[in-house]
């Protein structure tokens, strides 16, 4: 059972988060729903296939008793803003915005309750860029300042002796922009590369003539790192533990479905991406993206802890104690009941 927490109003929680300096307007699509519905956030990315398939196949609706009200976002900071403003109750999100939300709410605002995906992010550049040192004086994009790929890019550049400051100065200028815009700016030549999640990494390669300079999984032990997990607002979890259990059970079922039926899952993902953007993803992009992602309810907690240290090192996070950010109790109960291996928060 999730621990009892002090309840904070949405205004207080939002004020706490505002110090992150990464608030943006809530983005994307929203579906109307009646009272009592779970409000679920996710991104229109293939790294969020768990959410896309769960909505498309009605698996969330089956477990919850009604289809969740949904909202989509371009990147994590805006999703967290909506979470604290009670625009959503739970959201699929990357690790760094979850860490930032935990820190700004002093450990009171959110809990990570399940994994969703590992891998599926890369630095794609113009063909003439042969090595990371060729990025000096160049401009690369990330989805949003402080989001997971933004931290990964800045941390990697620092490890290679290159400076990329938050204000855009330094050896490499990082320009946060929406992923859909990045395809256009890359083709136009106004950026030289981008550190982005799928399907945008594969689109930059297959549609815009880019090449993969860094596959992020090569930077992690065993190639495993959390790119997407599921978080819930702490007060909502306290007040609605059975709803949270049902959401987790649905997430486990969706994950099993994707892994057992990858071709059908791709079609399901494309159905939702087409609905959200008005344009389907090409089959070759879907195939390439799926090859780069592992769908798992294991949150790969060790990579989150390393990611927090990386964010601190590049000045995007103050030192923070992450003890308690995970509550995998309900997940492990669901996994155990299904005869599956349980996961750890370390």
HUVEN-V46129 format. One record per residue. N is the residue number from 1. SS is DSSP state (H for helix, E for strand, - for the rest). D_FIRST is the distance of its C-alpha to the first C-alpha in Angstrom with 1 decimal. Layout:
N_SS_D_FIRST ; N_SS_D_FIRST
This chain:
1_-_0.0 ; 2_-_3.8 ; 3_-_6.3 ; 4_-_8.9 ; 5_-_11.8 ; 6_-_15.4 ; 7_-_16.5 ; 8_-_19.6 ; 9_-_22.1 ; 10_H_23.0 ; 11_H_26.3 ; 12_H_25.0 ; 13_H_22.7 ; 14_H_25.7 ; 15_H_27.9 ; 16_H_25.8 ; 17_H_25.9 ; 18_H_29.6 ; 19_-_30.5 ; 20_-_29.8 ; 21_-_33.0 ; 22_-_31.8 ; 23_-_31.2 ; 24_-_32.9 ; 25_-_33.1 ; 26_-_30.6 ; 27_-_32.3 ; 28_-_32.8 ; 29_-_32.2 ; 30_E_30.4 ; 31_-_30.2 ; 32_-_30.3 ; 33_-_27.8 ; 34_-_27.2 ; 35_-_24.7 ; 36_-_21.2 ; 37_-_21.4 ; 38_-_19.0 ; 39_E_21.0 ; 40_E_20.9 ; 41_E_23.0 ; 42_E_24.7 ; 43_E_28.1 ; 44_-_31.1 ; 45_-_31.1 ; 46_H_31.1 ; 47_H_28.4 ; 48_H_26.2 ; 49_H_27.4 ; 50_H_23.9 ; 51_H_23.9 ; 52_H_27.5 ; 53_H_27.5 ; 54_H_24.3 ; 55_H_26.2 ; 56_H_29.5 ; 57_-_28.6 ; 58_-_26.5 ; 59_H_23.5 ; 60_H_21.1 ; 61_H_23.0 ; 62_H_22.8 ; 63_H_19.0 ; 64_H_18.5 ; 65_-_21.5 ; 66_-_23.5 ; 67_-_24.5 ; 68_-_22.6 ; 69_E_24.7 ; 70_E_25.6 ; 71_E_27.0 ; 72_E_28.5 ; 73_E_29.2 ; 74_-_31.7 ; 75_-_29.5 ; 76_H_26.3 ; 77_H_27.4 ; 78_H_28.3 ; 79_H_25.0 ; 80_H_23.1 ; 81_H_25.6 ; 82_H_24.8 ; 83_H_21.0 ; 84_H_21.6 ; 85_-_24.2 ; 86_-_21.8 ; 87_-_24.2 ; 88_-_21.3 ; 89_-_17.6 ; 90_E_16.9 ; 91_E_19.6 ; 92_E_20.8 ; 93_E_22.4 ; 94_-_23.9 ; 95_H_22.6 ; 96_H_25.0 ; 97_H_24.3 ; 98_H_20.5 ; 99_H_21.6 ; 100_H_24.0 ; 101_H_21.5 ; 102_H_19.1 ; 103_H_22.3 ; 104_H_23.8 ; 105_-_20.8 ; 106_-_20.5 ; 107_-_17.0 ; 108_-_15.8 ; 109_-_16.5 ; 110_E_14.7 ; 111_E_12.2 ; 112_E_13.5 ; 113_E_11.4 ; 114_E_14.3 ; 115_E_17.9 ; 116_E_20.8 ; 117_E_24.2 ; 118_E_26.1 ; 119_E_29.7 ; 120_-_31.9 ; 121_E_33.4 ; 122_E_36.9 ; 123_E_39.8 ; 124_E_42.6 ; 125_E_46.0 ; 126_-_49.6 ; 127_-_51.6 ; 128_-_53.9 ; 129_-_51.1 ; 130_-_51.4 ; 131_-_49.1 ; 132_H_46.6 ; 133_H_49.5 ; 134_H_51.2 ; 135_H_48.5 ; 136_-_50.3 ; 137_-_51.4 ; 138_-_49.4 ; 139_E_46.8 ; 140_E_43.5 ; 141_E_40.8 ; 142_E_37.0 ; 143_-_34.7 ; 144_-_33.9 ; 145_-_34.2 ; 146_-_31.0 ; 147_-_29.5 ; 148_H_28.7 ; 149_H_32.2 ; 150_H_33.8 ; 151_H_32.2 ; 152_H_33.1 ; 153_H_36.7 ; 154_H_37.3 ; 155_H_35.8 ; 156_H_37.9 ; 157_H_41.1 ; 158_H_40.6 ; 159_H_40.4 ; 160_-_43.7 ; 161_-_45.4 ; 162_-_45.3 ; 163_-_44.2 ; 164_E_42.4 ; 165_-_41.8 ; 166_-_39.6 ; 167_-_42.8 ; 168_-_44.3 ; 169_-_46.7 ; 170_E_47.1 ; 171_-_48.2 ; 172_-_46.1 ; 173_E_45.3 ; 174_E_41.8 ; 175_E_41.8 ; 176_E_38.4 ; 177_-_39.0 ; 178_-_37.5 ; 179_H_37.4 ; 180_H_39.7 ; 181_H_42.2 ; 182_H_42.1 ; 183_H_43.8 ; 184_H_46.6 ; 185_H_47.1 ; 186_H_47.1 ; 187_H_49.8 ; 188_H_51.7 ; 189_-_51.7 ; 190_-_50.3 ; 191_-_47.5 ; 192_-_48.1 ; 193_E_44.6 ; 194_E_40.9 ; 195_E_37.6 ; 196_E_35.6 ; 197_E_33.0 ; 198_-_34.1 ; 199_-_36.0 ; 200_H_37.9 ; 201_H_38.7 ; 202_H_40.3 ; 203_H_42.0 ; 204_H_43.6 ; 205_H_45.0 ; 206_H_46.0 ; 207_-_47.1 ; 208_-_48.1 ; 209_-_49.7 ; 210_-_47.4 ; 211_E_46.5 ; 212_E_43.4 ; 213_E_43.9 ; 214_E_40.5 ; 215_E_37.8 ; 216_H_34.6 ; 217_H_33.3 ; 218_H_36.3 ; 219_H_35.0 ; 220_-_31.8 ; 221_H_31.5 ; 222_H_31.7 ; 223_H_31.9 ; 224_-_28.1 ; 225_-_26.5 ; 226_E_23.9 ; 227_E_25.7 ; 228_E_23.0 ; 229_E_19.3 ; 230_E_16.8 ; 231_E_15.4 ; 232_E_13.8 ; 233_E_14.6 ; 234_H_12.0 ; 235_H_13.1 ; 236_H_13.0 ; 237_H_9.4 ; 238_H_8.6 ; 239_H_11.2 ; 240_-_10.8 ; 241_H_7.5 ; 242_H_9.9 ; 243_H_12.4 ; 244_H_10.5 ; 245_H_9.8 ; 246_H_13.5 ; 247_H_14.6 ; 248_H_13.2 ; 249_H_14.9 ; 250_H_18.0 ; 251_H_18.0 ; 252_H_18.1 ; 253_H_20.9 ; 254_H_22.8 ; 255_H_22.8 ; 256_H_24.2 ; 257_H_26.7 ; 258_H_28.0 ; 259_H_28.5 ; 260_H_30.2 ; 261_-_32.3 ; 262_H_33.2 ; 263_H_36.3 ; 264_H_34.7 ; 265_H_31.9 ; 266_H_34.6 ; 267_H_36.2 ; 268_H_33.0 ; 269_H_32.4 ; 270_H_36.0 ; 271_H_35.7 ; 272_H_33.1 ; 273_H_34.8 ; 274_H_38.1 ; 275_H_36.6 ; 276_H_35.2 ; 277_H_38.2 ; 278_-_41.0 ; 279_-_42.0 ; 280_-_40.8 ; 281_-_40.2 ; 282_-_43.0 ; 283_H_42.3 ; 284_H_43.3 ; 285_H_40.8 ; 286_H_38.0 ; 287_H_39.1 ; 288_H_39.3 ; 289_H_36.0 ; 290_H_34.1 ; 291_H_35.8 ; 292_-_34.3 ; 293_E_30.6 ; 294_E_28.1 ; 295_E_25.3 ; 296_-_22.2 ; 297_-_18.4 ; 298_-_18.7 ; 299_-_18.4 ; 300_-_21.2 ; 301_H_19.5 ; 302_H_22.7 ; 303_H_24.7 ; 304_H_22.6 ; 305_H_23.3 ; 306_H_26.9 ; 307_H_27.0 ; 308_H_26.0 ; 309_H_28.9 ; 310_H_31.2 ; 311_H_30.4 ; 312_H_31.2 ; 313_H_34.4 ; 314_-_35.7 ; 315_-_35.0 ; 316_-_32.2 ; 317_-_29.4 ; 318_-_29.6 ; 319_-_28.1 ; 320_-_24.3 ; 321_-_21.6 ; 322_-_18.9 ; 323_-_16.6 ; 324_-_13.1 ; 325_-_14.2 ; 326_E_12.2 ; 327_-_8.5 ; 328_-_9.3 ; 329_H_6.4 ; 330_H_6.9 ; 331_H_10.5 ; 332_H_11.1 ; 333_H_10.0 ; 334_H_12.5 ; 335_H_15.0 ; 336_H_15.1 ; 337_H_15.7 ; 338_-_18.4 ; 339_-_19.9 ; 340_-_19.5 ; 341_-_19.2 ; 342_-_15.9 ; 343_-_16.0 ; 344_-_15.8 ; 345_-_15.2 ; 346_-_18.8
